[in-house]
């Protein structure tokens, strides 16, 4: 999906609006644009999919889960990082604290990612796959 100032609907509708002055079929009530919006709604994921949650994790270009390990401070601090998180990052943080043996102060929310103290990569990947991501 595209982000930024112009969404996908805007980019799809722009050529239709430009062509509307040429073709009588495209003028008037905007029925073609309404059909495009209904087709867009038909392609949305069902309610049982992960998108119905308050948060989500987008896969990488190689179709892998964006869960990484990071070692900082001269090999004294180990972190698990979940990137490409959208939606309620606080909701994801609270769910990680509830479902894993992690203290409240050991899970940090950053912009677009969640960091967890310790090495939990395999657990997080397994958990995200169980959630349907």
C-alpha positions as CSV (number, residue, x, y, z in Angstrom):
1,X,0.0,0.0,0.0
2,X,1.1,3.5,-0.6
3,X,1.6,6.1,2.1
4,X,2.2,9.7,2.2
5,X,0.1,12.6,0.9
6,X,-1.7,10.7,-1.9
7,X,-3.4,7.3,-1.1
8,X,-4.1,4.6,-3.7
9,X,-7.7,5.7,-4.3
10,X,-6.5,9.2,-5.2
11,X,-3.9,7.9,-7.6
12,X,-6.5,5.6,-9.2
13,X,-9.2,8.2,-9.4
14,X,-6.9,11.0,-10.9
15,X,-6.8,9.5,-14.5
16,X,-10.5,8.9,-14.4
17,X,-11.2,12.5,-13.5
18,X,-8.8,13.6,-16.3
19,X,-10.6,11.4,-18.8
20,X,-14.1,12.4,-17.7
21,X,-14.1,15.5,-19.9
22,X,-13.4,13.3,-23.0
23,X,-15.9,10.5,-22.5
24,X,-19.6,10.9,-21.9
25,X,-19.7,7.5,-20.1
26,X,-17.3,8.8,-17.4
27,X,-19.2,12.1,-16.8
28,X,-21.9,12.6,-14.3
29,X,-22.7,10.7,-11.1
30,X,-19.2,9.2,-10.7
31,X,-20.6,5.6,-10.9
32,X,-17.3,4.3,-12.2
33,X,-15.4,5.8,-9.2
34,X,-18.0,4.3,-6.9
35,X,-17.5,0.9,-8.5
36,X,-13.8,1.2,-8.0
37,X,-14.2,1.9,-4.3
38,X,-16.6,-1.1,-4.0
39,X,-14.0,-3.3,-5.7
40,X,-11.4,-2.0,-3.3
41,X,-13.6,-2.9,-0.4
42,X,-14.1,-6.4,-1.8
43,X,-10.3,-7.0,-1.8
44,X,-9.9,-6.2,1.8
45,X,-8.9,-9.0,4.2
46,X,-11.7,-10.8,6.1
47,X,-12.3,-10.0,9.8
48,X,-10.5,-13.1,11.0
49,X,-7.2,-12.0,9.5
50,X,-4.4,-10.2,11.4
51,X,-5.5,-6.8,10.0
52,X,-8.5,-6.9,12.4
53,X,-6.1,-6.5,15.3
54,X,-5.2,-3.1,16.8
55,X,-1.6,-3.6,15.5
56,X,0.1,-5.4,12.7
57,X,3.6,-6.4,11.4
58,X,4.4,-6.0,7.7
59,X,6.7,-8.6,6.1
60,X,9.9,-7.6,4.4
61,X,10.5,-7.6,0.7
62,X,11.8,-11.2,1.0
63,X,8.5,-12.2,2.7
64,X,10.2,-12.7,6.1
65,X,9.1,-11.4,9.5
66,X,11.1,-8.2,10.5
67,X,12.4,-9.6,13.8
68,X,16.0,-8.8,14.4
69,X,18.6,-9.2,17.2
70,X,20.9,-6.3,18.1
71,X,23.9,-6.3,20.4
72,X,24.9,-2.9,21.8
73,X,27.3,-1.4,24.3
74,X,30.3,-3.6,23.5
75,X,28.4,-6.9,23.7
76,X,26.8,-6.2,27.0
77,X,23.2,-5.3,25.9
78,X,21.2,-7.8,23.8
79,X,17.9,-6.6,22.2
80,X,15.2,-8.2,20.1
81,X,13.7,-5.6,17.6
82,X,10.4,-6.0,15.8
83,X,10.3,-3.6,12.9
84,X,7.6,-2.6,10.4
85,X,4.9,-2.4,13.1
86,X,1.8,-0.3,12.3
87,X,-1.2,0.5,14.4
88,X,-1.2,0.5,18.2
89,X,2.4,-0.1,19.2
90,X,1.4,0.2,22.8
91,X,-1.1,-2.6,22.3
92,X,1.7,-4.8,20.9
93,X,3.9,-3.9,23.8
94,X,1.2,-4.8,26.4
95,X,0.5,-8.1,24.6
96,X,4.2,-9.0,24.6
97,X,4.4,-8.2,28.3
98,X,1.3,-10.4,29.0
99,X,2.4,-13.4,26.9
100,X,6.1,-13.5,27.5
101,X,8.3,-13.6,30.5
102,X,9.3,-9.9,30.1
103,X,9.2,-7.1,32.6
104,X,7.3,-4.0,31.9
105,X,10.4,-1.8,31.9
106,X,12.2,-4.1,29.4
107,X,9.9,-3.4,26.4
108,X,10.3,0.0,24.6
109,X,8.1,1.5,21.9
110,X,10.0,3.5,19.3
111,X,8.7,5.0,16.0
112,X,7.6,2.0,13.9
113,X,9.2,-0.6,16.1
114,X,9.2,-2.3,19.4
115,X,12.5,-3.2,21.3
116,X,12.6,-6.0,23.9
117,X,15.5,-6.6,26.3
118,X,17.1,-10.0,25.7
119,X,17.2,-12.5,22.9
120,X,13.7,-13.5,22.0
121,X,13.9,-13.7,18.2
122,X,12.8,-17.3,17.7
123,X,10.0,-16.9,20.2
124,X,8.7,-13.7,18.6
125,X,8.8,-15.2,15.1
126,X,6.9,-18.3,16.3
127,X,4.4,-16.1,18.1
128,X,3.8,-13.7,15.1
129,X,3.3,-16.7,12.8
130,X,0.7,-18.1,15.2
131,X,-1.0,-14.7,15.1
132,X,-1.2,-15.0,11.3
133,X,1.5,-12.6,10.2
